[in-house]
Amino acid sequence: MPQALYRKWRPRLWEQVIGQEHVVQTLRNAVRSGRIAHAYLFAGPRGTGKTTTARLLAKALNCLHPDPAQRPCDQCGTCQAVNEGRFLDLIEIDAASNTSVDDVRDLRDKINLAPGEGRYKVYIIDEVHMLSTAAFNALLKTLEEPPPHAIFILATTEIHKIPPTVLSRCQRFEFRRIPLPKIVGQLKALAQQEGIEAEEEALTLIARQATGSLRDAISLFDQLAASGQALTLTAAQALLGTATDQRVMDLIEALLQHEATRGLQCIHQAMENGVDARQFARQVVDYLRNLMLIVMDSTDQIEATPEQRSQMTNHARRFTLPYLMHAIQQFNQAATETRSTWHPTLLLELALAQTLAFIPQAQPATPLPASAGPTPLEPVAPPPFPASAPTPKRTAEQAPAASTPPTGSDATTPRPVSTPAASAPPFTDASSKATPENSSLPAASAENLPDTRKVLQNWARIRAIVKSRRTQTEALLNSCKVVQVHHGALVLGFATELLKSKMETDENIALTRAAVRQVLGVDLPIVCTVVGTKATSLPEDFGIEPDGMVSTALSLGAKIVKKETNPTHDQE
């Protein structure tokens, strides 16, 4: 009967274990020195060699070779019996199908029996996290004080589900995902031994799909090799349902050019050609991650050809880091949730739409010729924020404007927190492209200034928009004790100085101010205050309304402080 390749080529010696040198070296030294523990715990992702290493340890403990350093020898009768699955003192238990306390009690009753063939009786309990709480409790005493001839090896992919009482009784070994080059090298050797012609690009694609699991990689290779034809990249893509690099780069170009139609066409064409939606999203995430690594100056962690690196570098220069991170988050969500929707392309389309909504289409300062194409979103370094924004200048006819510098006695008026220019479009990120000065967005004036009631009516919408961009900022807004429009500024009152200082970061202020612009259509400076018993008062010319929310808070014993401004601010 033919065997699956991953079983046929399972490692039989320590040297054949791939990518887990830190585990193998420790176990070999333990066998050589005779310092054997009574219980081991192997934890790590699937397909990384946990069960294989457990069997190798069982072979080494019972190997008949006279030199402990040469165990397992894979030549003696004991090693051959383990290889052929007929060694009676190696007991493998699948905890997924033996989860009850009765199963553990049965094991506990039989463990006192002496080994029939070897030195030790080795119990390998796979997927041990599946045991019930009662079963774990029944196993505890046996794990702590097993008979001298019994050794336990527990294997799990979800170590967080193992009770601490079990962890404390075992020697713990962490298995790591196997690096891509090692998986590709193993597949090459496997193809040569099996006499299968395979392109290196196809093997690399298989290794990428395996995501660090050598067993998964060999299983995919076995599936593709079953066709009896040469294993080419095109054949691998067709059978695995993955997209070509060109489709992914077309979608990335659509994101950079901010072309929704082009992006949808890339997605729909990939789906029409039989590409799996989840795999397509994963490829997009993988490519965007490489761009992020380039932006963060970590190109040594990228596995790509020189031509691919050149293309990635070109794309990375045109992305801003916040936009890139947002795109990764959206498409990663599509990659992990594609199976939860009845429409295979819906989450991909949502990811595209939400990514494009992050930064609005850049509008040129002068009309472009009819033949000109769309303006790409070129990355721009974040502009330095001033220490404080200009103080609104009050007149009898007009409410304070955010862009008017202070004069005279008005210089003591509390200044709003530093934010981007009032002419910036809604949701302009600090690192996004600057917008023209002739923006149609109105400034906060006496004619269009919203009152406190209007802000409170729309406060839920403002917070929802902020939450879609940054949940930490929305949490701070949720903790506001006071929300009031006063003298052309939006006053946010917090219970403690700590909350106030957290909110006053440039990122939080700019994001909140952008959300207010989007919902209310006007630009409002933001002033953060403290409403608490330890706060100091604002100057009298702050002008607290006698029937306002701030006045009510003060009447209950609260106080307000203003944000300190830069003493070097320009003065007339």
DOTI-632806 format. One record per residue (C-alpha): y, x, z; residue in three letters. Coordinates in pm, whole numbers, padded with zeros to 5 digits, always signed. Example, Ala and Ser with C-alpha at 12.3 -4.5 7.8 and 13.67 -1.06 7.14 Angstrom:
-00450+01230+00780Ala -00106+01367+00714Ser 
END
This chain:
+00000+00000+00000Met +00337+00151-00097Pro +00578+00238+00183Gln +00953+00192+00195Ala +01127+00522+00137Leu +01296+00527+00476Tyr +00951+00507+00640Arg +00788+00749+00400Lys +01049+01020+00458Trp +01110+00961+00829Arg +01170+01298+01005Pro +00861+01452+01164Arg +01024+01767+01305Leu +01344+01830+01498Trp +01489+02023+01203Glu +01465+01717+00978Gln +01695+01499+01191Val +02030+01463+01011Ile +02371+01451+01178Gly +02262+01442+01545Gln +02250+01812+01629Glu +02410+01758+01972His +02123+01528+02076Val +01842+01730+01918Val +01951+02060+02075Gln +01960+01911+02426Thr +01620+01746+02394Leu +01458+02059+02249Arg +01588+02265+02539Asn +01456+02007+02785Ala +01109+02021+02628Val +01116+02402+02616Arg +01215+02435+02982Ser +01002+02147+03109Gly +01303+01964+03256Arg +01197+01617+03147Ile +01381+01310+03271Ala +01193+00989+03356His +01432+00767+03155Ala +01652+00819+02849Tyr +01904+00589+02685Leu +01982+00638+02315Phe +02293+00448+02204Ala +02470+00435+01870Gly +02511+00251+01538Pro +02209+00127+01346Arg +02026+00364+01117Gly +02147+00685+01284Thr +01806+00804+01412Gly +01761+00659+01763Lys +01403+00535+01720Thr +01308+00836+01508Thr +01435+01075+01776Thr +01251+00877+02044Ala +00923+00920+01852Arg +00990+01290+01806Leu +01044+01325+02180Leu +00717+01140+02246Ala +00539+01377+02004Lys +00692+01683+02169Ala +00595+01570+02519Leu +00231+01525+02418Asn +00200+01800+02153Cys -00094+02038+02202Leu +00082+02351+02072His +00066+02627+02338Pro +00431+02725+02291Asp +00667+02455+02427Pro +00943+02584+02198Ala +00731+02488+01894Gln +00671+02128+01999Arg +00624+01905+01811Pro +00419+02112+01570Cys +00325+01816+01347Asp -00020+01978+01301Gln -00223+01900+01612Cys -00429+01587+01665Gly -00169+01426+01890Thr +00114+01475+01637Cys -00102+01335+01357Gln -00196+01035+01570Ala +00171+00960+01639Val +00255+00992+01267Asn -00021+00748+01177Glu +00069+00499+01451Gly -00262+00527+01641Arg -00153+00718+01951Phe -00235+00480+02237Leu -00001+00640+02488Asp +00306+00566+02275Leu +00404+00205+02341Ile +00690+00059+02136Glu +00839-00268+02260Ile +01087-00482+02068Asp +01317-00622+02335Ala +01459-00874+02088Ala +01127-01062+02088Ser +01018-00976+02445Asn +01324-01075+02644Thr +01177-01265+02938Ser +01108-01143+03289Val +00737-01214+03239Asp +00725-00955+02959Asp +00876-00691+03187Val +00640-00783+03471Arg +00345-00741+03237Asp +00476-00396+03141Leu +00524-00307+03507Arg +00165-00404+03591Asp +00020-00183+03315Lys +00242+00120+03366Ile +00038+00251+03658Asn -00264+00307+03433Leu -00313+00677+03354Ala -00261+00804+02997Pro -00567+00774+02777Gly -00501+01068+02539Glu -00186+01262+02616Gly +00009+01400+02910Arg +00257+01113+02926Tyr +00271+00745+02849Lys +00598+00698+02660Val +00756+00352+02647Tyr +01016+00304+02370Ile +01211-00019+02426Ile +01417-00092+02115Asp +01728-00315+02124Glu +01708-00310+02503Val +02039-00495+02535His +01855-00812+02433Met +01669-00831+02766Leu +01772-01111+02996Ser +01945-01044+03327Thr +01628-01127+03516Ala +01428-00891+03294Ala +01675-00608+03361Phe +01647-00671+03734Asn +01269-00662+03714Ala +01289-00329+03528Leu +01524-00157+03771Leu +01274-00040+04032Lys +01034+00087+03767Thr +01314+00276+03592Leu +01423+00438+03917Glu +01078+00543+04040Glu +00825+00532+03756Pro +00480+00690+03789Pro +00478+01065+03715Pro +00300+01007+03385His +00546+00743+03251Ala +00865+00806+03056Ile +01105+00539+02930Phe +01322+00573+02621Ile +01567+00284+02577Leu +01749+00234+02246Ala +02047+00008+02183Thr +02328-00054+01937Thr +02542-00236+02197Glu +02563-00020+02504Ile +02838-00233+02656His +02575-00501+02721Lys +02361-00271+02937Ile +02408-00330+03312Pro +02562-00036+03501Pro +02258-00032+03732Thr +02040+00054+03430Val +02286+00309+03289Leu +02293+00498+03617Ser +01915+00547+03607Arg +01900+00701+03258Cys +02008+01015+03078Gln +02246+00884+02814Arg +02274+01020+02460Phe +02534+00896+02209Glu +02428+00892+01842Phe +02710+00922+01589Arg +02758+00785+01241Arg +02633+01035+00986Ile +02907+01198+00773Pro +02923+01105+00406Leu +02846+01455+00266Pro +02526+01475+00473Lys +02409+01135+00351Ile +02479+01233-00011Val +02291+01561+00038Gly +01992+01378+00183Gln +01991+01130-00106Leu +01999+01417-00356Lys +01697+01577-00191Ala +01521+01242-00183Leu +01587+01179-00552Ala +01452+01521-00640Gln +01136+01472-00436Gln +01075+01126-00583Glu +01150+01239-00938Gly +01440+00994-00981Ile +01735+01084-01202Glu +02058+00992-01026Ala +02426+01061-01085Glu +02615+01214-00794Glu +02885+00944-00823Glu +02618+00677-00779Ala +02479+00850-00470Leu +02830+00879-00328Thr +02884+00507-00381Leu +02556+00430-00202Ile +02655+00657+00085Ala +02991+00485+00119Arg +02828+00143+00129Gln +02596+00261+00408Ala +02897+00333+00638Thr +02730+00615+00828Gly +02376+00470+00843Ser +02121+00697+00674Leu +01852+00429+00689Arg +02080+00182+00509Asp +02160+00445+00247Ala +01792+00519+00181Ile +01715+00145+00164Ser +01992+00093-00094Leu +01867+00393-00289Phe +01513+00248-00280Asp +01641-00086-00406Gln +01831+00070-00697Leu +01548+00308-00787Ala +01308+00014-00819Ala +01453-00062-01164Ser +01273+00244-01299Gly +01583+00363-01486Gln +01825+00646-01426Ala +02054+00569-01136Leu +02405+00564-01284Thr +02737+00471-01129Leu +02768+00164-01353Thr +02421+00043-01257Ala +02493+00099-00889Ala +02819-00095-00909Gln +02650-00383-01091Ala +02363-00410-00842Leu +02574-00360-00530Leu +02849-00596-00646Gly +03129-00346-00596Thr +03447-00308-00796Ala +03546-00007-00998Thr +03818+00222-00870Asp +04046+00105-01149Gln +04045-00254-01023Arg +04136-00135-00676Val +04418+00084-00808Met +04548-00204-01020Asp +04573-00415-00706Leu +04748-00132-00519Ile +04996-00104-00805Glu +05060-00478-00783Ala +05138-00438-00412Leu +05378-00154-00484Leu +05549-00343-00767Gln +05549-00661-00556His +05388-00859-00839Glu +05191-01151-00699Ala +05067-01270-01039Thr +04929-00930-01128Arg +04760-00901-00790Gly +04591-01240-00825Leu +04471-01146-01172Gln +04308-00830-01032Cys +04127-01033-00767Ile +04013-01308-01003His +03894-01067-01271Gln +03689-00878-01013Ala +03529-01201-00890Met +03457-01320-01246Glu +03273-00995-01316Asn +03038-01058-01024Gly +03207-00836-00764Val +03140-00940-00405Asp +03463-01047-00235Ala +03379-00874+00090Arg +03292-00548-00083Gln +03612-00564-00286Phe +03818-00608+00031Ala +03635-00316+00192Arg +03714-00093-00105Gln +04081-00189-00087Val +04086-00110+00285Val +03912+00223+00225Asp +04168+00320-00041Tyr +04464+00210+00173Leu +04322+00403+00467Arg +04318+00717+00255Asn +04682+00656+00167Leu +04763+00621+00536Met +04590+00952+00609Leu +04800+01118+00338Ile +05119+00970+00485Val +05012+01098+00828Met +04941+01446+00683Asp +04563+01430+00740Ser +04441+01491+00387Thr +04150+01704+00512Asp +03979+01383+00626Gln +03981+01232+00276Ile +03666+01254+00066Glu +03775+01232-00298Ala +03788+01428-00621Thr +04102+01627-00711Pro +04197+01360-00966Glu +04160+01085-00706Gln +04363+01284-00453Arg +04643+01320-00707Ser +04650+00945-00769Gln +04638+00871-00396Met +04924+01109-00329Thr +05134+00935-00592Asn +05066+00596-00436His +05120+00723-00081Ala +05470+00850-00169Arg +05570+00499-00274Arg +05449+00320+00040Phe +05632+00290+00368Thr +05405+00336+00667Leu +05474-00010+00821Pro +05404-00182+00488Tyr +05087+00024+00444Leu +04961-00057+00793Met +05030-00427+00740His +04835-00424+00412Ala +04538-00256+00582Ile +04536-00518+00857Gln +04544-00810+00613Gln +04269-00685+00382Phe +04056-00568+00673Asn +04068-00922+00806Gln +03954-01049+00466Ala +03669-00795+00466Ala +03539-00913+00802Thr +03590-01289+00761Glu +03495-01353+00397Thr +03169-01520+00496Arg +03345-01776+00716Ser +03511-01965+00430Thr +03363-02186+00161Trp +03588-02032-00106His +03495-01668-00175Pro +03841-01558-00295Thr +04058-01752-00051Leu +04088-01483+00214Leu +04157-01218-00050Leu +04436-01435-00192Glu +04576-01491+00158Leu +04564-01118+00229Ala +04758-01051-00090Leu +05017-01321-00015Ala +05068-01213+00346Gln +05100-00850+00245Thr +05361-00927-00019Leu +05553-01144+00229Ala +05594-00848+00463Phe +05882-00694+00261Ile +06085-00922+00028Pro +06137-00831-00336Gln +06414-00573-00364Ala +06717-00709-00547Gln +06911-00460-00764Pro +07282-00423-00696Ala +07359-00472-01067Thr +07176-00692-01319Pro +06894-00516-01497Leu +06854-00531-01875Pro +06620-00801-02000Ala +06368-00538-02108Ser +06358-00367-01773Ala +06048-00410-01562Gly +06030-00497-01194Pro +06185-00258-00947Thr +05920-00072-00747Pro +05954-00057-00371Leu +06022+00313-00318Glu +05980+00441+00038Pro +06298+00527+00220Val +06323+00717+00546Ala +06423+00494+00838Pro +06800+00498+00886Pro +06919+00641+01217Pro +07027+00369+01458Phe +07370+00409+01617Pro +07384+00427+01991Ala +07559+00091+01999Ser +07677-00166+01754Ala +08047-00243+01709Pro +08180-00495+01953Thr +08290-00831+01808Pro +08667-00873+01791Lys +08780-01211+01925Arg +09074-01401+01785Thr +09207-01747+01852Ala +09087-01873+01513Glu +08746-01711+01481Gln +08443-01633+01692Ala +08348-01268+01723Pro +08200-01106+01414Ala +07920-00854+01453Ala +08080-00603+01217Ser +08437-00588+01368Thr +08510-00283+01585Pro +08656-00334+01936Pro +09026-00298+01996Thr +09245-00300+02303Gly +09112-00482+02608Ser +08823-00617+02408Asp +08656-00277+02438Ala +08507-00389+02771Thr +08328-00683+02611Thr +07949-00634+02635Pro +07828-00493+02308Arg +07512-00622+02138Pro +07209-00400+02105Val +07205-00175+01801Ser +07053-00353+01500Thr +07055-00318+01122Pro +07355-00425+00923Ala +07434-00796+00908Ala +07391-00800+00533Ser +07023-00707+00548Ala +06788-00974+00412Pro +06547-01162+00638Pro +06251-00957+00758Phe +06379-00626+00632Thr +06181-00360+00812Asp +06363-00064+00958Ala +06194+00158+00706Ser +06232-00070+00407Ser +06480-00031+00127Lys +06845-00094+00202Ala +06998-00401+00047Thr +07322-00441-00141Pro +07639-00508+00046Glu +07720-00823-00153Asn +07434-01014+00016Ser +07489-01387+00037Ser +07370-01404+00396Leu +07658-01538+00608Pro +07773-01360+00919Ala +07802-01547+01247Ala +08146-01711+01234Ser +08309-02009+01397Ala +08213-02230+01103Glu +07842-02150+01085Asn +07771-02027+01439Leu +07466-02215+01577Pro +07487-02353+01928Asp +07232-02297+02202Thr +07064-02630+02136Arg +06994-02540+01774Lys +06848-02204+01876Val +06621-02368+02133Leu +06508-02629+01881Gln +06403-02351+01644Asn +06288-02104+01909Trp +05919-02179+01849Ala +05960-02106+01476Arg +06144-01782+01550Ile +05871-01668+01786Arg +05598-01763+01537Ala +05758-01546+01270Ile +05794-01257+01513Val +05431-01300+01622Lys +05310-01268+01262Ser +05477-00927+01251Arg +05428-00790+01603Arg +05255-00973+01888Thr +05404-00746+02157Gln +05756-00851+02061Thr +05663-01219+02066Glu +05514-01177+02413Ala +05847-01039+02537Leu +06033-01332+02380Leu +05792-01568+02552Asn +05892-01417+02887Ser +06265-01491+02837Cys +06420-01684+03125Lys +06749-01744+02941Val +06811-01807+02570Val +07173-01887+02490Gln +07432-01838+02216Val +07750-01705+02372His +08060-01562+02204His +07883-01495+01875Gly +07578-01326+02030Ala +07228-01441+02123Leu +07179-01375+02495Val +06821-01311+02608Leu +06771-01306+02985Gly +06468-01143+03148Phe +06339-01154+03502Ala +06309-00778+03547Thr +06473-00461+03426Glu +06135-00346+03291Leu +06103-00643+03054Leu +06464-00600+02946Lys +06416-00230+02868Ser +06099-00303+02669Lys +06280-00565+02461Met +06576-00338+02391Glu +06390-00104+02159Thr +06534-00087+01809Asp +06213-00223+01659Glu +06203-00532+01884Asn +06571-00611+01841Ile +06564-00566+01463Ala +06253-00782+01430Leu +06395-01064+01644Thr +06729-01053+01469Arg +06555-01071+01130Ala +06355-01376+01241Ala +06673-01549+01358Val +06833-01475+01021Arg +06537-01623+00839Gln +06526-01944+01044Val +06894-02011+01112Leu +07050-01846+00806Gly +07308-01646+01004Val +07313-01301+01158Asp +07348-01294+01536Leu +07385-00981+01749Pro +07142-00979+02043Ile +07236-00901+02402Val +06958-00842+02657Cys +07035-00914+03021Thr +06854-00923+03352Val +06840-01244+03550Val +06728-01123+03890Gly +06837-01056+04244Thr +06870-00679+04194Lys +07095-00694+03890Ala +07464-00614+03886Thr +07718-00853+03738Ser +07884-00835+03402Leu +08260-00795+03376Pro +08457-01113+03429Glu +08570-01123+03065Asp +08209-01187+02960Phe +08322-01548+02971Gly +08029-01738+03129Ile +08053-02107+03042Glu +08061-02319+03358Pro +07801-02565+03228Asp +07585-02317+03033Gly +07234-02197+03102Met +07351-01857+03223Val +07591-02019+03469Ser +07311-02239+03599Thr +07092-01934+03652Ala +07372-01755+03834Leu +07428-02054+04058Ser +07068-02021+04172Leu +07127-01666+04291Gly +07055-01470+03973Ala +07269-01193+03833Lys +07311-01040+03487Ile +07357-00684+03368Val +07461-00561+03028Lys +07292-00290+02825Lys +07461+00051+02862Glu +07644+00159+02548Thr +07708+00504+02408Asn +08025+00648+02563Pro +08094+00832+02239Thr +08142+00506+02048His +08436+00514+01811Asp +08760+00389+01966Gln +09087+00306+01803Glu 
END
